[in-house]
Amino acid sequence: MQAAVFTGANRPLELETLEVDEPRAGEVRVRMLASGICHSDLHVVEGEWPEDPPIVLGHEGFGEVEAVGDAVAGVAAGDRVVLSWYAPCGMCDRCLEGRPWICQRSSSDDHLMSDGTARLRRSGGEAVRSYLGVGSFGERAVVAAAAAVPVPPELPAEVGALIGCGVTTGVGAVVNTARVEPGSSAVVIGCGGVGLSVVLGLALAGADPIIAVDLHDEKLDMARDLGATHAVRGGEGAGADVAAIIPGGPDHVFEAIGLVPTIEWGLSIMPKGGTLTLVGMTPSGQHVRIDPLDFSSAGKTLLGCTYGSSRPGADFPRLARLHLAGRLPIDRMITGRTGLDGVNDAFDLMRRGEGARTVIVY
């Protein structure tokens, strides 16, 4: 198969032909149909999240199951599946508590299968890992059966790919992590793919007003189209603009970029009793300044959100049904489509802050 391989920080991904092993017990092989291109992949490319090559990047995947290994139940050849980039073990304390998004034993962070090995290799036999156990920048992938979640077959492949990460993260941040109630006021900082998904989640939850903040007019227009009631241009006057719309301050702030200055700005606009949810992922080693006396005395809340606090087996099909019912217009977030050979150009768009989500269509 063809795949886009990470060979070192600050280098373009390289297209290579790789060999794919057969799935072992508890695994399935998937023919990829679409993959989103997420900022988490760019963090690796730019060395902000240090990783050892070679790795097939990509973790927003959607495909069709080609083969299943032994001891696999709940998914079969021919199923169309959204891929979860955090395959839970199902047995640790966190999984048993119903919080698989922080599974204590998942091998996904090591980009390996549960037995500690890889299923991709170069022609000379060198193992190639799959990013977060998915590697959706390749035409095929072998993944844990728990990471392959069947969805209705009529779901468009491009939409399914985005459910695999950005949409689940953004919508889940609203409904699972922050548990936003109808009528709550909210500010969304950053309107890339994840931020726009937060806007979708807020509209779904009945929040009002919903203020989108970004530096790019194109993204603010998209946020309005997806349910934001107000759009504020980022910069020195943004705080005053937000205060004019919500004089008492927002009930919820969602930071969806992953930058220290925007996180600290989010903290600065929180009123007493407000909640800031961190959805964007920063580079490694960053630190944010917090005044603990102000934070405690004002009864503020700071929430960390990974993967939208989701349970993929339940949440992926639910999000798919909401899209098919017209209540979650995920397709409007797609601003570009490309083949596998266009992945580096898509990263350039992301670096410039242009567009929302580019999707690789196989």
Secondary structure as UniProt FT lines:
FT   STRAND          2..6
FT   TURN            9..10
FT   STRAND          14..17
FT   STRAND          19..20
FT   TURN            25..26
FT   STRAND          27..36
FT   HELIX           39..45
FT   TURN            46..47
FT   STRAND          55..56
FT   STRAND          60..68
FT   TURN            70..71
FT   TURN            77..78
FT   STRAND          80..83
FT   HELIX           93..96
FT   TURN            97..98
FT   HELIX           100..102
FT   HELIX           108..110
FT   TURN            114..115
FT   STRAND          120..121
FT   TURN            123..124
FT   STRAND          127..130
FT   HELIX           131..133
FT   STRAND          140..144
FT   HELIX           145..147
FT   STRAND          148..150
FT   TURN            153..154
FT   HELIX           157..163
FT   TURN            164..165
FT   HELIX           166..172
FT   HELIX           173..177
FT   TURN            182..183
FT   STRAND          186..189
FT   HELIX           193..205
FT   STRAND          210..214
FT   HELIX           217..226
FT   STRAND          230..233
FT   TURN            236..237
FT   HELIX           238..245
FT   TURN            247..248
FT   STRAND          252..255
FT   HELIX           260..268
FT   TURN            272..273
FT   STRAND          275..278
FT   TURN            284..285
FT   HELIX           292..297
FT   TURN            298..299
FT   STRAND          301..304
FT   HELIX           307..309
FT   HELIX           312..324
FT   TURN            325..326
FT   HELIX           330..333
FT   STRAND          334..338
FT   HELIX           340..342
FT   HELIX           343..351
FT   TURN            352..353
FT   STRAND          357..361
//
